[in-house]
């Protein structure tokens, strides 16, 4: 409602300015205040608003009569009288917390990642903002060859991850699938430690 009133008042003000510009600016002594008293022809716009009406003004300085179209709109005063000022509403939601720059202490599980021959799933233990331990919760073990590969690869992957404090570790030769699943599960656990 308030926006509509502001828009309506702006339109009325713009119309008055256009009418003044079209009729030409002159001193108050050149034009009478009441157009009908000065012999203007045509109806005068009412204060309650309505369709534009044409008013012919007699010349004030010997020029030809001019016809102008005016629209007048009356705005109801705000309740309680006087003028009201409004301020922009304050946001109701708090700004999001900035991302953590260190991992939170605790134990964080990684995603279970399916790779060829099975799944790899890890959890990490964080203390003092650093990864202090990595536990393998699941690894491919359906075939004796998978168990043999993982017994060789998993300690190497753990050593690299603890050293680098990251999932950006090298793939262990001969254990490509396990290495891939290990990195993905480790990264998801690290992400959870930063988001906690």
C-alpha distance (Angstrom), angle and dihedral (degrees) to the residues before:
residue distance angle dihedral
X1 . . .
X2 3.81 . .
X3 3.80 91.3 .
X4 3.80 90.9 50.3
X5 3.80 91.1 51.9
X6 3.81 91.7 48.9
X7 3.79 91.1 48.9
X8 3.81 91.2 47.6
X9 3.80 92.5 49.4
X10 3.80 90.5 47.1
X11 3.80 90.4 52.1
X12 3.80 91.6 49.6
X13 3.81 91.9 49.0
X14 3.80 90.9 48.3
X15 3.80 91.0 50.4
X16 3.81 92.0 50.6
X17 3.79 90.3 51.2
X18 3.80 91.9 49.1
X19 3.80 91.7 48.7
X20 3.79 90.3 49.5
X21 3.78 91.4 49.2
X22 3.79 93.0 47.8
X23 3.81 94.0 47.4
X24 3.76 91.3 45.6
X25 3.75 125.9 -116.3
X26 3.78 115.0 -87.1
X27 3.76 138.8 161.8
X28 3.81 118.9 -84.6
X29 3.82 90.3 -110.3
X30 3.81 92.1 62.3
X31 3.80 93.7 59.9
X32 3.78 129.9 42.5
X33 3.80 118.6 -125.4
X34 3.81 93.8 -128.3
X35 3.83 111.0 52.6
X36 3.85 93.6 -162.1
X37 3.80 92.6 51.9
X38 3.81 89.2 54.7
X39 3.77 93.1 53.1
X40 3.79 99.3 -95.5
X41 3.76 114.2 163.5
X42 3.78 125.3 -136.5
X43 3.78 132.1 38.9
X44 3.79 121.8 -54.0
X45 3.81 116.8 -126.8
X46 3.78 113.3 -100.8
X47 3.80 124.3 -125.2
X48 3.79 91.4 -121.2
X49 3.78 92.7 66.9
X50 3.75 126.7 -115.2
X51 3.73 141.7 151.4
X52 3.79 117.6 -29.3
X53 3.80 113.5 -91.9
X54 3.76 130.3 -159.4
X55 3.81 119.6 -119.2
X56 3.80 122.2 -172.0
X57 3.78 112.0 -148.9
X58 3.79 120.1 -156.3
X59 3.77 114.1 -122.8
X60 3.77 115.8 -90.0
X61 3.76 97.4 -163.3
X62 3.82 105.2 28.6
X63 3.81 94.6 -80.8
X64 3.78 124.2 130.3
X65 3.82 117.1 -80.4
X66 3.80 114.5 -88.8
X67 3.78 127.2 -143.0
X68 3.78 118.1 -148.8
X69 3.77 133.0 -178.1
X70 3.79 116.7 -139.1
X71 3.76 134.3 -177.0
X72 3.77 119.5 -163.3
X73 3.76 123.8 -168.2
X74 3.78 124.5 -171.9
X75 3.78 116.0 -147.2
X76 3.78 120.1 -152.8
X77 3.79 112.5 -121.3
X78 3.80 115.9 -113.6
X79 3.79 116.5 -91.8
X80 3.79 112.1 -85.5
X81 3.80 92.6 27.1
X82 3.76 126.4 -103.2
X83 3.75 127.0 71.9
X84 3.77 125.6 -60.2
X85 3.75 125.9 -145.1
X86 3.77 120.6 -158.3
X87 3.75 130.4 -157.4
X88 3.77 128.6 -153.4
X89 3.81 112.7 -90.4
X90 3.77 116.4 -104.2
X91 3.81 116.4 -116.0
X92 3.77 112.5 -99.3
X93 3.80 97.5 -154.4
X94 3.76 124.6 72.5
X95 3.77 120.1 -121.8
X96 3.81 113.3 -95.6
X97 3.77 116.1 -96.1
X98 3.79 113.7 -102.9
X99 3.81 114.5 -109.0
X100 3.79 117.0 -90.2
X101 3.77 117.2 -101.5
X102 3.81 93.7 -157.0
X103 3.77 133.0 39.7
X104 3.78 118.0 -100.4
X105 3.80 116.0 -117.5
X106 3.80 115.8 -104.2
X107 3.79 142.3 69.8
X108 3.79 117.6 -58.9
X109 3.79 126.7 -172.7
X110 3.77 122.6 -140.7
X111 3.78 128.2 -142.7
X112 3.76 119.9 -83.4
X113 3.81 103.8 -112.2
X114 3.80 119.6 -160.5
X115 3.79 114.0 -140.7
X116 3.78 133.1 166.0
X117 3.83 108.9 -59.2
X118 3.84 95.8 13.5
X119 3.80 147.0 -36.3
X120 3.79 133.8 -55.5
X121 3.81 120.2 -149.6
X122 3.80 128.4 169.9
X123 3.77 141.5 178.7
X124 3.78 126.7 -156.5
X125 3.78 131.6 -149.1
X126 3.81 114.3 -144.1
X127 3.80 122.1 -163.4
X128 3.78 125.4 169.6
X129 3.81 89.4 1.3
X130 3.85 92.2 -60.2
X131 3.78 133.8 102.0
X132 3.79 105.6 -107.1
X133 3.81 100.1 170.6
X134 3.80 140.1 13.8
X135 3.80 119.5 -157.2
X136 3.81 122.1 -162.1
X137 3.81 107.2 -138.8
X138 3.80 95.7 176.2
X139 3.80 137.0 6.2
X140 3.82 135.2 163.3
X141 3.81 106.9 -72.1
X142 3.82 106.4 149.3
X143 3.82 93.1 104.9
X144 3.77 129.3 44.3
X145 3.81 88.9 -128.1
X146 3.85 90.5 56.9
X147 3.81 90.5 51.4
X148 3.80 90.4 50.0
X149 3.84 92.4 49.0
X150 3.80 92.8 47.2
X151 3.81 93.6 47.3
X152 3.82 86.4 59.4
X153 3.84 99.8 37.0
X154 3.82 104.9 40.5
X155 3.84 97.1 63.0
X156 3.83 90.0 48.6
X157 3.81 92.3 49.4
X158 3.82 91.1 48.0
X159 3.81 92.1 50.0
X160 3.82 92.1 51.3
X161 3.81 93.3 46.7
X162 3.81 93.1 49.7
X163 3.79 90.6 47.1
X164 3.82 95.6 48.0
X165 3.83 96.2 33.3
X166 3.77 85.2 -140.0
X167 3.79 144.7 87.0
X168 3.81 88.7 -119.6
X169 3.80 93.2 104.2
X170 3.79 134.4 140.1
X171 3.78 122.5 -96.5
X172 3.80 113.0 -109.4
X173 3.79 111.1 -121.6
X174 3.80 111.6 -108.8
X175 3.84 92.2 16.9
X176 3.80 102.2 74.1
X177 3.81 96.3 141.4
X178 3.80 95.0 45.3
X179 3.81 91.2 46.0
X180 3.80 91.3 51.4
X181 3.82 93.5 49.7
X182 3.82 90.8 43.9
X183 3.82 92.5 54.8
X184 3.82 93.7 47.6
X185 3.81 94.7 47.2
X186 3.81 91.5 44.7
X187 3.83 92.0 50.5
X188 3.81 92.1 51.7
X189 3.83 90.3 51.0
X190 3.83 90.9 49.2
X191 3.83 90.0 49.1
X192 3.81 89.9 53.9
X193 3.81 91.0 50.1
X194 3.82 90.3 54.3
X195 3.82 93.6 45.0
X196 3.83 95.6 47.9
